């Protein structure tokens, strides 16, 4: 085997291993990431959080990272359940860091597996796009993170194909996902018991307050963009009116 073939073999092996893990985990535990399954263990979960809080926090963190890092369905259900189980503030901290960690895992997997091939195939066509991302990639990612309609796993995978630095991806995702995480956590924390939620469905959470929160969340990127543009304009005007001595 030539040295040039080894990286591709490693990538194929990583892709196959990741796919096997995803299929295996979903086959084994996918049915557990549903509201009825969580509701059936309501008493047990409450008992465990009372008796072994640190173990439960650690397990909850690892499960959330695995679900988001491997792009498995169930993150929304987990957020609602964690909000109900841990309360608003503890859930907000746990899910915020766990979701960012999982997103970064997915981002790095996409970058390692696919970026080189995409860039070599479409490098010329992507040149302007990559340049724009180098200038305003952080704000672009921040805006996407605030829009609930854009799937979480799509953002992670697509951003992994760009030149966006990993640290920038991490901190922007941490900040950008926080408002949405707060909304879902608040919704989960307002649940009296999981059995009622499982029986009546997620529609039970659709209150006017929750609609208002999502409306504010949708408008937030445009508000931030307007503020940034106003700040840049103000800075440019100040620099023009006070040129440096020369």
N, CA and C of each residue as an Amber inpcrd file, in Angstrom:
protein
   738
   0.8550000  -1.2070000   0.0000000   0.0000000   0.0000000   0.0000000
   0.8820000   1.2450000   0.0000000   0.6050000   2.1690000  -0.8890000
   1.4030000   3.3800000  -0.9840000   1.0480000   4.3340000   0.1510000
   1.9880000   5.2250000   0.5410000   1.7020000   6.1930000   1.6050000
   0.5140000   7.0810000   1.2890000   0.2800000   7.3740000  -0.0020000
  -0.8330000   8.2530000  -0.3780000  -2.1860000   7.5970000  -0.1240000
  -2.2080000   6.2460000  -0.1250000  -3.4690000   5.5360000   0.0760000
  -3.8270000   5.3730000   1.5520000  -2.8560000   5.4880000   2.4230000
  -3.1030000   5.2410000   3.8530000  -4.1050000   6.2130000   4.4720000
  -4.0000000   7.5480000   4.2040000  -5.0060000   8.4510000   4.7830000
  -6.4250000   8.1060000   4.3620000  -6.6020000   7.7090000   3.0940000
  -7.9430000   7.3610000   2.6290000  -8.4460000   6.1000000   3.3020000
  -7.5530000   5.1390000   3.5180000  -7.9470000   3.9130000   4.2080000
  -8.3550000   4.2180000   5.6480000  -7.5900000   5.1210000   6.2940000
  -7.9170000   5.5160000   7.6640000  -9.2780000   6.2080000   7.7190000
  -9.5440000   7.0570000   6.7300000 -10.8290000   7.7620000   6.6900000
 -11.9870000   6.7940000   6.4530000 -11.7930000   5.8470000   5.5500000
 -12.8370000   4.8610000   5.2910000 -13.0970000   4.0140000   6.5300000
 -12.0180000   3.6470000   7.2290000 -12.1740000   2.8560000   8.4540000
 -12.9150000   3.6610000   9.5230000 -12.5670000   4.9500000   9.6290000
 -13.2480000   5.8150000  10.6050000 -14.7210000   5.9770000  10.2620000
 -15.0120000   6.1700000   8.9720000 -16.4000000   6.3070000   8.5240000
 -17.1850000   5.0360000   8.8100000 -16.5810000   3.8860000   8.5010000
 -17.2650000   2.6130000   8.7410000 -17.4940000   2.3840000  10.2330000
 -16.4930000   2.7210000  11.0420000 -16.6270000   2.5500000  12.4920000
 -17.6970000   3.4750000  13.0480000 -17.7050000   4.7330000  12.5880000
 -18.7230000   5.6900000  13.0450000 -20.1170000   5.2260000  12.6660000
 -20.2710000   4.7680000  11.4210000 -21.5770000   4.2740000  10.9640000
 -22.0150000   3.0690000  11.7890000 -21.0740000   2.1810000  12.0860000
 -21.4070000   0.9900000  12.8820000 -21.8310000   1.3750000  14.2950000
 -21.1450000   2.3610000  14.8710000 -21.5000000   2.8200000  16.2120000
 -22.8810000   3.4530000  16.2150000 -23.1480000   4.2890000  15.2010000
 -24.4580000   4.9520000  15.1090000 -25.5720000   3.9150000  14.9980000
 -25.4110000   2.9740000  14.0750000 -26.4410000   1.9470000  13.8780000
 -26.5910000   1.0940000  15.1340000 -25.4580000   0.7140000  15.7300000
 -25.5040000  -0.1220000  16.9240000 -26.1790000   0.5720000  18.0980000
 -25.8180000   1.8240000  18.3350000 -26.4160000   2.5650000  19.4470000
 -27.9080000   2.7880000  19.2270000 -28.2570000   3.1450000  17.9780000
 -29.6810000   3.3890000  17.7010000 -30.4850000   2.0980000  17.8010000
 -29.9100000   0.9960000  17.3590000 -30.5940000  -0.2810000  17.4440000
 -30.7930000  -0.6970000  18.8990000 -29.7570000  -0.4340000  19.7250000
 -29.7980000  -0.8700000  21.1150000 -30.5730000   0.0790000  22.0180000
 -30.3990000   1.3940000  21.8000000 -30.9440000   2.3570000  22.7540000
 -31.9110000   3.3720000  22.1380000 -32.1520000   3.3040000  20.8300000
 -33.0050000   4.3010000  20.1930000 -34.3890000   4.3760000  20.8000000
 -34.9440000   3.2220000  21.1570000 -36.2880000   3.2080000  21.7260000
 -36.3410000   3.8600000  23.1030000 -35.1570000   4.0070000  23.7450000
 -35.1150000   4.6380000  25.0710000 -35.1940000   6.1610000  24.9670000
 -34.8830000   6.7150000  23.7990000 -34.8640000   8.1680000  23.6350000
 -36.2210000   8.6870000  23.1720000 -37.2620000   8.1820000  23.7900000
 -38.6230000   8.6230000  23.5040000 -39.2940000   9.0210000  24.8090000
 -40.2950000   9.8890000  24.7000000 -40.9950000  10.3260000  25.9070000
 -41.7000000   9.1840000  26.6360000 -42.3900000   8.2620000  25.9340000
 -43.0130000   7.1520000  26.6560000 -42.0040000   6.3140000  27.4510000
 -40.8240000   6.0740000  26.8450000 -39.8070000   5.2830000  27.5480000
 -39.2900000   6.0250000  28.7730000 -39.0600000   7.3250000  28.6320000
 -38.6170000   8.1290000  29.7740000 -39.6960000   8.1730000  30.8490000
 -40.9560000   8.3210000  30.4230000 -42.0600000   8.3980000  31.3830000
 -42.2030000   7.1100000  32.1690000 -41.9200000   5.9710000  31.5280000
 -42.0340000   4.6830000  32.2060000 -41.0110000   4.5400000  33.3260000
 -39.9230000   5.3190000  33.2420000 -38.8660000   5.2540000  34.2560000
 -38.8420000   6.5070000  35.1380000 -39.9490000   7.2040000  35.1810000
 -40.0130000   8.4820000  35.8960000 -39.5960000   8.3510000  37.3570000
 -40.1710000   7.3900000  38.0580000 -39.8590000   7.2100000  39.4770000
 -38.4070000   6.8090000  39.6720000 -37.9120000   5.9120000  38.7990000
 -36.5300000   5.4670000  38.8960000 -35.5520000   6.6060000  38.6530000
 -35.8430000   7.4510000  37.6680000 -34.9690000   8.5890000  37.3780000
 -34.9280000   9.5580000  38.5530000 -36.0680000   9.8220000  39.1490000
 -36.1170000  10.7130000  40.3100000 -35.3130000  10.1430000  41.4780000
 -35.4270000   8.8520000  41.6560000 -34.6910000   8.2080000  42.7570000
 -33.1840000   8.2820000  42.5120000 -32.7710000   8.0270000  41.2730000
 -31.3470000   8.0570000  40.9510000 -30.7540000   9.4520000  41.1220000
 -31.4750000  10.4880000  40.7070000 -30.9490000  11.8450000  40.8340000
 -30.8400000  12.2490000  42.2920000 -31.7000000  11.6850000  43.1350000
 -31.6330000  11.9790000  44.5750000 -30.4950000  11.2200000  45.2460000
 -30.2560000   9.9720000  44.8120000 -29.2540000   9.1250000  45.4700000
 -27.8550000   9.2760000  44.8780000 -27.7670000   9.4520000  43.5740000
 -26.4700000   9.5230000  42.8880000 -26.4370000  10.7170000  41.9300000
 -26.4660000  11.9330000  42.4600000 -26.5600000  13.1040000  41.5590000
 -25.3580000  13.2640000  40.6310000 -24.1290000  13.1060000  41.1560000
 -22.9440000  13.2950000  40.3150000 -22.8780000  12.2560000  39.2030000
 -23.2070000  11.0110000  39.5390000 -23.2170000   9.9520000  38.5420000
 -24.2590000  10.2390000  37.4620000 -25.4170000  10.7330000  37.8680000
 -26.4750000  11.0410000  36.9140000 -26.0910000  12.2050000  36.0090000
 -25.4450000  13.2330000  36.5790000 -25.0020000  14.3620000  35.7620000
 -23.9770000  13.9080000  34.7300000 -23.0200000  13.0770000  35.1740000
 -21.9850000  12.5860000  34.2650000 -22.5890000  11.7170000  33.1690000
 -23.4930000  10.8190000  33.5480000 -24.1310000   9.9490000  32.5630000
 -24.9720000  10.7620000  31.5800000 -25.7040000  11.7460000  32.0950000
 -26.5330000  12.5920000  31.2320000 -25.6630000  13.3550000  30.2360000
 -24.5070000  13.8410000  30.6940000 -23.5890000  14.5760000  29.8220000
 -23.0740000  13.6690000  28.7050000 -22.6150000  12.4730000  29.0600000
 -22.0530000  11.5400000  28.0760000 -23.1120000  11.1300000  27.0570000
 -24.3260000  10.8460000  27.5280000 -25.4070000  10.4480000  26.6190000
 -25.7160000  11.5710000  25.6370000 -25.7710000  12.8110000  26.1360000
 -26.0970000  13.9430000  25.2530000 -24.9920000  14.1660000  24.2210000
 -23.7450000  14.0530000  24.6450000 -22.6220000  14.2170000  23.7130000
 -22.6600000  13.1270000  22.6440000 -22.9540000  11.8910000  23.0500000
 -23.0230000  10.7870000  22.0880000 -24.1450000  11.0110000  21.0740000
 -25.3130000  11.4390000  21.5560000 -26.4570000  11.6430000  20.6670000
 -26.1690000  12.7550000  19.6680000 -25.6470000  13.8830000  20.1470000
 -25.3940000  15.0130000  19.2510000 -24.1410000  14.8110000  18.4010000
 -23.1110000  14.2140000  18.9820000 -21.8740000  14.0050000  18.2390000
 -22.0360000  13.0240000  17.0920000 -22.9140000  12.0330000  17.2710000
 -23.1500000  11.0380000  16.2320000 -24.4120000  11.3390000  15.4240000
 -25.0060000  12.5110000  15.6670000 -26.1840000  12.9770000  14.9240000
 -27.3650000  12.0060000  15.0320000 -27.5500000  11.4360000  16.2120000
 -28.6860000  10.5570000  16.4530000 -29.9230000  11.3920000  16.7840000
 -31.1090000  10.9090000  16.4350000 -32.3260000  11.6130000  16.8630000
 -32.4820000  11.5160000  18.3790000 -33.1590000  12.4700000  18.9680000
 -33.4560000  12.3820000  20.3930000 -32.9540000  13.5300000  21.2380000
 -32.2180000  14.4820000  20.6490000 -31.6620000  15.5770000  21.4430000
 -32.7600000  16.4410000  22.0570000 -33.8370000  16.6900000  21.3050000
 -34.9290000  17.5180000  21.8350000 -35.6050000  16.8340000  23.0200000
 -35.8530000  15.5410000  22.8860000 -36.4640000  14.7830000  23.9820000
 -35.5630000  14.7950000  25.2060000 -34.2540000  14.6370000  24.9870000
 -33.3140000  14.6640000  26.1020000 -33.3170000  16.0230000  26.7910000
 -33.3490000  17.0990000  26.0040000 -33.3560000  18.4400000  26.6000000
 -34.6010000  18.6390000  27.4570000 -35.7580000  18.2530000  26.9400000
 -36.9990000  18.3770000  27.7070000 -36.9390000  17.5290000  28.9820000
 -36.4210000  16.3030000  28.8470000 -36.3370000  15.4070000  30.0000000
 -35.3570000  15.9360000  31.0410000 -34.2130000  16.4030000  30.5840000
 -33.2220000  16.9440000  31.5140000 -33.7690000  18.1790000  32.2330000
 -34.5060000  19.0240000  31.4870000 -35.1170000  20.1840000  32.1300000
 -36.0630000  19.7790000  33.2370000 -36.8670000  18.7620000  32.9780000
 -37.7940000  18.2520000  33.9910000 -37.0390000  17.6100000  35.1490000
 -35.9620000  16.8610000  34.8390000 -35.2530000  16.0790000  35.8430000
 -34.3210000  16.9260000  36.7150000 -33.5680000  17.8220000  36.0880000
 -32.5420000  18.5640000  36.8110000 -32.9620000  19.9820000  37.2010000
 -34.0310000  20.4890000  36.6000000 -34.3880000  21.8780000  36.8330000
 -33.7290000  22.7860000  35.8090000 -34.1970000  24.0280000  35.7460000
 -33.7920000  24.9200000  34.6650000 -32.2960000  25.1890000  34.6400000
 -31.7330000  25.7150000  35.7290000 -30.3550000  26.2060000  35.6860000
 -29.3400000  25.0870000  35.5200000 -29.5100000  23.9940000  36.2560000
 -28.5650000  22.8850000  36.1320000 -28.6430000  22.2490000  34.7480000
 -29.8620000  22.1200000  34.2340000 -30.0120000  21.5770000  32.8810000
 -29.4100000  22.5080000  31.8440000 -29.6010000  23.8050000  32.0100000
 -29.0790000  24.7700000  31.0480000 -27.5600000  24.6670000  30.9350000
 -26.8700000  24.5810000  32.0710000 -25.4080000  24.4640000  32.0600000
 -24.9880000  23.1350000  31.4360000 -25.6290000  22.0430000  31.8580000
 -25.2530000  20.7170000  31.3700000 -25.4770000  20.5960000  29.8630000
 -26.6710000  20.9480000  29.4030000 -26.9980000  20.7960000  27.9810000
 -26.1940000  21.7640000  27.1220000 -25.9470000  22.9590000  27.6310000
 -25.1820000  23.9340000  26.8580000 -23.7920000  23.3970000  26.5210000
 -23.0940000  22.8670000  27.5290000 -21.7450000  22.3550000  27.2880000
 -21.7680000  21.0030000  26.5720000 -22.7540000  20.1590000  26.8860000
 -22.8350000  18.8540000  26.2270000 -23.1730000  18.9990000  24.7500000
 -24.0990000  19.8920000  24.4210000 -24.4760000  20.0820000  23.0170000
 -23.3220000  20.6820000  22.2190000 -22.5820000  21.6080000  22.8180000
 -21.4340000  22.1870000  22.1180000 -20.3360000  21.1540000  21.9170000
 -20.1120000  20.3160000  22.9300000 -19.1170000  19.2470000  22.7960000
 -19.5180000  18.2750000  21.6970000 -20.7850000  17.8600000  21.6990000
 -21.2630000  16.9570000  20.6560000 -21.1950000  17.5780000  19.2800000
 -21.5700000  18.8570000  19.1730000 -21.5000000  19.5550000  17.8900000
 -20.0640000  19.6030000  17.3730000 -19.1120000  19.8270000  18.2700000
 -17.7080000  19.9050000  17.8640000 -17.1880000  18.5410000  17.4130000
 -17.6450000  17.4760000  18.0790000 -17.2820000  16.1200000  17.6430000
 -17.7770000  15.8800000  16.2090000 -19.0430000  16.2250000  15.9500000
 -19.6040000  16.0560000  14.6030000 -18.8750000  16.9370000  13.5880000
 -18.5430000  18.1540000  13.9860000 -17.7980000  19.1030000  13.1440000
 -16.4390000  18.5180000  12.7590000 -15.7210000  17.9730000  13.7340000
 -14.3910000  17.4210000  13.4750000 -14.4700000  16.1370000  12.6450000
 -15.5050000  15.3240000  12.8680000 -15.6840000  14.1250000  12.0460000
 -15.9050000  14.5080000  10.5830000 -16.7720000  15.4990000  10.3570000
 -17.0360000  15.9540000   8.9950000 -15.7680000  16.5060000   8.3530000
 -15.0050000  17.2680000   9.1190000 -13.7680000  17.8630000   8.5900000
 -12.7510000  16.7820000   8.2400000 -12.5820000  15.8230000   9.1260000
 -11.5950000  14.7640000   8.9010000 -11.9840000  13.8670000   7.7340000
 -13.2840000  13.5430000   7.6360000 -13.7150000  12.5630000   6.6410000
 -13.9260000  13.1490000   5.2510000 -14.4470000  14.3720000   5.1680000
 -14.9380000  14.8480000   3.8740000 -14.3140000  16.1430000   3.3590000
 -13.7230000  16.9580000   4.2280000 -13.3090000  18.2900000   3.7790000
 -12.2730000  18.2370000   2.6650000 -11.2830000  17.3870000   2.8170000
 -10.2020000  17.3320000   1.8160000 -10.7560000  16.9700000   0.4400000
 -11.6650000  15.9950000   0.4100000 -12.2340000  15.5720000  -0.8700000
 -13.0790000  16.6820000  -1.4930000 -13.8730000  17.3740000  -0.6700000
 -14.7240000  18.4580000  -1.1790000 -13.8720000  19.6050000  -1.7050000
 -12.8430000  19.9660000  -0.9570000 -11.9890000  21.0840000  -1.3610000
 -11.2090000  20.7600000  -2.6300000 -10.7350000  19.5250000  -2.7540000
  -9.9690000  19.1550000  -3.9500000 -10.8720000  19.0930000  -5.1860000
 -12.1470000  18.7400000  -4.9740000 -13.0780000  18.6120000  -6.0930000
 -13.6530000  19.9610000  -6.5200000 -13.9720000  20.8080000  -5.5250000
 -14.6610000  22.0690000  -5.8270000 -13.9030000  23.2830000  -5.3050000
 -12.5950000  23.1400000  -5.1110000 -11.8080000  24.1990000  -4.4970000
 -11.9470000  25.5530000  -5.1740000 -11.8860000  25.5830000  -6.5150000
 -11.9740000  26.8460000  -7.2460000 -13.3430000  27.5050000  -7.0490000
 -14.3880000  26.7080000  -7.0870000 -15.7350000  27.2520000  -6.9410000
 -16.0010000  27.7280000  -5.5040000 -15.3240000  27.1100000  -4.5540000
 -15.5550000  27.4420000  -3.1490000 -14.6460000  28.5540000  -2.6430000
 -13.7570000  29.0540000  -3.5030000 -12.7620000  30.0300000  -3.0500000
 -13.4170000  31.2780000  -2.4610000 -14.3870000  31.8440000  -3.1670000
 -15.0500000  33.0510000  -2.6760000 -15.8620000  32.7640000  -1.4140000
 -16.5050000  31.5920000  -1.3980000 -17.2810000  31.1990000  -0.2230000
 -16.3780000  31.0550000   0.9950000 -15.2160000  30.4160000   0.8140000
 -14.2770000  30.2460000   1.9250000 -13.7340000  31.5850000   2.4070000
 -13.4850000  32.4880000   1.4590000 -12.9900000  33.8130000   1.8310000
 -14.0320000  34.5700000   2.6420000 -15.2890000  34.4650000   2.2400000
 -16.3700000  35.1140000   2.9990000 -16.4850000  34.5330000   4.3950000
 -16.2890000  33.2270000   4.4970000 -16.3610000  32.5970000   5.8100000
 -15.2020000  33.0200000   6.6980000 -14.0440000  33.2460000   6.0970000
 -12.9040000  33.7170000   6.9010000 -13.1840000  35.1020000   7.4810000
 -13.9350000  35.9270000   6.7100000 -14.2400000  37.2790000   7.1840000
 -15.4040000  37.2920000   8.1690000 -16.4830000  36.5930000   7.8480000
 -17.7030000  36.6940000   8.6550000 -18.2670000  35.3250000   9.0240000
 -17.4040000  34.3260000   9.0820000 -17.8720000  32.9830000   9.3910000
 -18.4760000  32.8690000  10.7730000 -17.8970000  33.5770000  11.7450000
 -18.4040000  33.5020000  13.1160000 -19.8310000  34.0370000  13.1970000
 -20.0890000  35.1720000  12.5320000 -21.4410000  35.7450000  12.5690000
 -22.4140000  34.8660000  11.7950000 -21.9740000  34.2950000  10.6910000
 -22.8240000  33.4190000   9.8920000 -23.2350000  32.1920000  10.7100000
 -22.2730000  31.5830000  11.3930000 -22.5650000  30.4330000  12.2450000
 -23.4800000  30.8370000  13.3980000 -23.2140000  31.9910000  13.9830000
 -24.0390000  32.4820000  15.0880000 -25.4940000  32.6400000  14.6440000
 -25.6950000  33.1860000  13.4580000 -27.0510000  33.3670000  12.9340000
 -27.7440000  32.0250000  12.7250000 -27.0280000  31.0610000  12.1490000
 -27.6080000  29.7340000  11.9230000 -27.9940000  29.0650000  13.2360000
 -27.1730000  29.2410000  14.2650000 -27.4540000  28.6050000  15.5460000
 -28.7270000  29.1630000  16.1950000 -29.0990000  30.3710000  15.8290000
 -30.2820000  30.9840000  16.4300000 -31.5730000  30.6560000  15.6820000
 -31.4570000  29.9620000  14.5510000 -32.6440000  29.6510000  13.7480000
 -33.0180000  28.1860000  13.9730000 -34.0940000  27.9100000  14.7180000
 -34.4420000  26.5160000  15.0390000 -34.7660000  25.6680000  13.8140000
 -35.1690000  26.3240000  12.6920000 -35.5580000  25.5620000  11.5030000
 -34.3690000  24.8750000  10.8270000 -33.1600000  25.3680000  11.0630000
 -31.9740000  24.7560000  10.4480000 -31.5350000  23.5790000  11.3120000
 -31.5330000  22.3510000  10.7680000 -31.1840000  21.1810000  11.5740000
 -29.7950000  21.2850000  12.1870000 -29.6980000  20.8700000  13.4270000
 -28.4620000  20.9260000  14.2050000 -27.3300000  20.1790000  13.5070000
 -27.6130000  18.9450000  13.0510000 -26.5540000  18.1110000  12.4830000
 -26.0830000  18.6520000  11.1410000 -26.9650000  19.3360000  10.3970000
 -26.5790000  19.9050000   9.1050000 -25.5460000  21.0140000   9.2980000
 -25.7760000  21.8730000  10.2740000 -24.8300000  22.9590000  10.5590000
 -23.4590000  22.3830000  10.9070000 -23.4300000  21.3770000  11.7690000
 -22.1620000  20.7770000  12.1890000 -21.4110000  20.1880000  10.9940000
 -22.1370000  19.4480000  10.1420000 -21.4980000  18.7830000   9.0080000
 -20.9910000  19.7860000   7.9820000 -21.8180000  20.7780000   7.6540000
 -21.4360000  21.7590000   6.6360000 -20.2710000  22.6110000   7.1200000
 -20.3150000  23.0520000   8.3690000 -19.2300000  23.8840000   8.8940000
 -17.9110000  23.1230000   8.9580000 -17.9840000  21.8030000   9.0980000
 -16.7620000  21.0080000   9.0940000 -16.0570000  21.0270000   7.7510000
 -16.7750000  21.3720000   6.6880000 -16.1930000  21.4240000   5.3400000
 -15.5820000  22.7840000   5.0220000 -15.7100000  23.7280000   5.9380000
 -15.2380000  25.0940000   5.7100000 -13.9120000  25.3270000   6.4360000
 -13.2580000  26.4610000   6.1830000 -12.0060000  26.7650000   6.8830000
 -12.2050000  27.3650000   8.2680000 -13.4210000  27.3690000   8.7800000
 -13.6810000  27.9530000  10.0920000 -12.8470000  27.2490000  11.1640000
 -12.0760000  27.9980000  11.9850000 -11.2610000  27.3630000  13.0330000
 -12.1230000  26.6350000  14.0560000 -11.5850000  25.5510000  14.6030000
 -12.3360000  24.7480000  15.5710000 -12.6990000  25.5630000  16.8010000
 -11.7720000  26.3800000  17.3070000 -12.0670000  27.1790000  18.4960000
 -13.1960000  28.1680000  18.2260000 -13.1940000  28.7720000  17.0410000
 -14.2740000  29.6950000  16.6840000 -15.6080000  28.9520000  16.6300000
 -15.5840000  27.7630000  16.0260000 -16.8040000  26.9570000  15.9780000
 -17.3020000  26.6610000  17.3800000 -16.3900000  26.3410000  18.2830000
 -16.7780000  25.9830000  19.6540000 -17.4660000  27.1540000  20.3540000
 -16.7660000  28.2940000  20.4410000 -17.3160000  29.3650000  21.2760000
 -18.5430000  30.0190000  20.6460000 -18.5880000  30.1110000  19.3120000
 -19.7700000  30.6760000  18.6580000 -20.9700000  29.7490000  18.8590000
 -20.7420000  28.4340000  18.7560000 -21.8280000  27.4850000  18.9940000
 -22.3000000  27.5550000  20.4440000 -21.3430000  27.6970000  21.3530000
 -21.7040000  27.7810000  22.7720000 -22.6250000  28.9770000  23.0360000
 -22.2650000  30.1070000  22.4690000 -23.0710000  31.3210000  22.6680000
 -24.3430000  31.2800000  21.8310000 -24.2160000  30.8550000  20.5730000
 -25.3550000  30.8950000  19.6620000 -26.4590000  29.9240000  20.0180000
 -26.1050000  28.7630000  20.5880000 -27.1180000  27.7760000  20.9460000
 -27.7490000  28.0320000  22.3080000 -27.1370000  28.9310000  23.0900000
 -27.6190000  29.1480000  24.4610000 -29.0740000  29.6320000  24.5160000
 -29.4940000  30.6110000  23.6870000 -30.9020000  31.0350000  23.7660000
 -31.8810000  29.9070000  23.4530000 -31.6130000  29.1390000  22.3940000
 -32.4960000  28.0280000  22.0530000 -32.5090000  26.9650000  23.1350000
 -31.3280000  26.6760000  23.6850000 -31.2500000  25.7140000  24.7910000
 -32.0650000  26.1900000  25.9810000 -32.0060000  27.4890000  26.2560000
 -32.7650000  28.0420000  27.3780000 -34.2640000  27.8800000  27.1610000
 -34.7290000  28.0810000  25.9230000 -36.1610000  27.9520000  25.6340000
 -36.6270000  26.5140000  25.8500000 -35.8930000  25.5380000  25.2740000
 -36.2840000  24.1420000  25.4180000 -36.1480000  23.6730000  26.8790000
 -35.0990000  24.1420000  27.5570000 -34.9230000  23.7740000  28.9550000
 -36.0530000  24.3200000  29.8120000 -36.4180000  25.5660000  29.5490000
 -37.5300000  26.1780000  30.2740000 -38.8240000  25.4050000  30.0420000
 -39.0350000  24.9720000  28.7880000 -40.2240000  24.1780000  28.4790000
 -40.2040000  22.8580000  29.2450000 -39.0470000  22.2050000  29.2770000
 -38.9460000  20.9440000  30.0090000 -39.1120000  21.1150000  31.5020000
 -38.5390000  22.1970000  32.0290000 -38.6300000  22.4340000  33.4720000
 -40.0520000  22.7570000  33.9140000 -40.8900000  23.1890000  32.9780000
 -42.2710000  23.5240000  33.3160000 -43.1870000  22.3060000  33.3120000
 -42.6470000  21.1430000  32.8990000 -43.4410000  19.9150000  32.8630000
 -43.6300000  19.3780000  34.2790000 -44.8630000  19.0540000  34.6370000
 -45.1410000  18.5180000  35.9690000 -44.7100000  17.0600000  36.0630000
 -45.0400000  16.2830000  35.0500000 -44.6040000  14.8920000  35.0210000
 -44.5280000  14.4270000  33.5730000 -43.6190000  13.5020000  33.3120000
 -43.3810000  13.0380000  31.9570000 -44.5340000  12.2020000  31.4100000
 -45.2420000  11.5170000  32.2970000 -46.3280000  10.6570000  31.8270000
 -47.4080000  11.4750000  31.1230000 -47.7610000  12.6240000  31.7130000
 -48.7620000  13.4930000  31.0900000 -48.2700000  14.0100000  29.7520000
 -46.9850000  14.3990000  29.7040000 -46.4070000  14.9000000  28.4580000
 -46.3790000  13.8180000  27.3940000 -46.0440000  12.5760000  27.7940000
 -46.0020000  11.4690000  26.8420000 -47.3940000  11.1550000  26.3020000
 -48.3990000  11.2560000  27.1660000 -49.7660000  10.9390000  26.7510000
 -50.3610000  12.0250000  25.8600000 -50.1000000  13.2730000  26.1940000
 -50.7140000  14.3890000  25.4650000 -49.8340000  14.9200000  24.3350000
 -48.5430000  14.5330000  24.3440000 -47.6510000  14.9650000  23.2740000
 -46.9600000  16.2840000  23.5850000 -45.9850000  16.6180000  22.7410000
 -45.2070000  17.8520000  22.9330000 -46.0920000  19.0790000  22.7870000
 -47.2400000  18.9350000  22.0990000 -48.1700000  20.0540000  21.9700000
 -48.6240000  20.6080000  23.2990000 -48.4890000  19.7890000  24.3460000
 -48.8450000  20.2400000  25.6880000 -47.9800000  21.4270000  26.1190000
 -46.7900000  21.5500000  25.5220000 -45.8560000  22.6150000  25.9080000
 -46.0790000  23.9060000  25.1210000 -46.9220000  23.8630000  24.0960000
 -47.0760000  25.0230000  23.2080000 -47.9730000  26.0840000  23.8480000
 -47.3660000  26.8420000  24.7210000 -48.0610000  27.9330000  25.4000000
 -47.7650000  29.2450000  24.6870000 -48.5710000  30.2940000  24.9190000
 -48.2570000  31.6090000  24.3290000 -46.8630000  32.1010000  24.7010000
 -46.4380000  31.8070000  25.9410000 -45.0980000  32.2330000  26.3680000
 -44.0110000  31.5530000  25.5340000 -44.2310000  30.2580000  25.2130000
 -43.2320000  29.5370000  24.4230000 -43.1980000  30.0670000  22.9940000
 -44.3590000  30.3700000  22.4140000 -44.4080000  30.9680000  21.0820000
 -43.6770000  32.3140000  21.0690000 -43.8910000  33.1030000  22.1180000
 -43.2240000  34.4010000  22.2100000 -41.7110000  34.2350000  22.2910000
 -41.2720000  33.2180000  23.0420000 -39.8320000  32.9690000  23.1780000
 -39.2150000  32.5950000  21.8290000 -39.9020000  31.7480000  21.0600000
 -39.3840000  31.3690000  19.7420000 -39.4210000  32.5480000  18.7710000
 -40.4020000  33.4210000  18.9040000 -40.4710000  34.6050000  18.0530000
 -39.2710000  35.5130000  18.3170000 -38.9910000  35.7500000  19.5860000
 -37.8240000  36.5650000  19.9520000 -36.5450000  35.9010000  19.4560000
 -36.4880000  34.5780000  19.5780000 -35.3160000  33.8270000  19.1290000
 -35.1110000  33.9860000  17.6310000 -36.2110000  33.9860000  16.8560000
 -36.1040000  34.1550000  15.4140000 -35.6780000  35.5480000  14.9990000
 -36.1110000  36.5600000  15.7750000 -35.7690000  37.9410000  15.4370000
 -34.3770000  38.3280000  15.9270000 -33.8480000  37.5620000  16.8660000
 -32.5940000  37.9410000  17.5100000 -31.4270000  38.1090000  16.5350000
 -31.2340000  37.1990000  15.5470000 -30.1170000  37.3870000  14.6090000
 -30.1900000  38.7090000  13.8550000 -31.4000000  39.1280000  13.4590000
 -31.5460000  40.3820000  12.7230000 -31.2600000  41.5710000  13.6250000
 -31.6450000  41.4650000  14.8890000 -31.3480000  42.5390000  15.8440000
 -29.8420000  42.6710000  16.0290000 -29.1750000  41.5150000  16.1910000
 -27.7130000  41.5290000  16.3710000 -27.0310000  42.0890000  15.1280000
 -27.4980000  41.6740000  13.9460000 -26.8930000  42.1670000  12.7020000
 -27.0470000  43.6740000  12.5840000 -28.2330000  44.1950000  12.9490000
 -28.4660000  45.6390000  12.8980000 -27.5510000  46.3680000  13.8740000
 -27.3710000  45.8200000  15.0690000 -26.5000000  46.4410000  16.0600000
 -25.0430000  46.4430000  15.6070000 -24.6110000  45.3070000  15.0040000
 -23.2320000  45.2280000  14.5110000 -23.0070000  46.2350000  13.3900000
 -23.9730000  46.3490000  12.4620000 -23.8500000  47.3100000  11.3640000
 -23.8100000  48.7390000  11.8880000 -24.6570000  49.0350000  12.8940000
 -24.6620000  50.3740000  13.4830000 -23.3390000  50.6640000  14.1760000
 -22.7840000  49.6610000  14.8470000 -21.5020000  49.8420000  15.5330000
 -20.3780000  50.0980000  14.5300000 -20.3820000  49.3150000  13.4330000
 -19.3430000  49.5070000  12.4190000 -19.4460000  50.8820000  11.7710000
 -20.6750000  51.3270000  11.5150000 -20.8770000  52.6390000  10.9220000
 -20.3890000  53.7340000  11.8560000 -20.7100000  53.5680000  13.1440000
 -20.2690000  54.5530000  14.1420000 -18.7560000  54.5900000  14.2490000
 -18.1350000  53.3930000  14.2110000 -16.6690000  53.3230000  14.2950000
 -16.0190000  53.9640000  13.0820000 -16.5830000  53.7090000  11.8900000
 -16.0390000  54.2860000  10.6530000 -16.1620000  55.8040000  10.6610000
 -17.3070000  56.3250000  11.1490000 -17.5190000  57.7710000  11.2120000
 -16.5380000  58.4220000  12.1770000 -16.3030000  57.7590000  13.2950000
 -15.3650000  58.2960000  14.2840000 -13.9550000  58.3390000  13.7220000
 -13.5720000  57.2730000  13.0110000 -12.2270000  57.2300000  12.4180000
 -12.0660000  58.2900000  11.3320000 -13.1360000  58.5380000  10.5670000
 -13.0710000  59.5440000   9.5010000 -12.9620000  60.9560000  10.0660000
 -13.6620000  61.2130000  11.1870000 -13.6490000  62.5370000  11.7900000
 -12.4010000  62.8190000  12.6200000 -11.7170000  61.7500000  12.9980000
 -10.5000000  61.9080000  13.8120000  -9.3780000  61.1120000  13.1610000
  -8.8370000  61.5920000  12.0530000  -7.7500000  60.8590000  11.3820000
  -6.5130000  60.8360000  12.2640000  -5.7110000  59.7880000  12.1510000
  -4.4980000  59.7040000  12.9540000  -3.4950000  60.7740000  12.5470000
  -2.7560000  61.3160000  13.5050000  -1.7640000  62.3420000  13.1730000
  -0.6660000  61.7650000  12.2860000  -0.2560000  62.5660000  11.3530000
   0.7790000  62.0540000  10.4560000   1.6310000  63.1760000   9.9200000
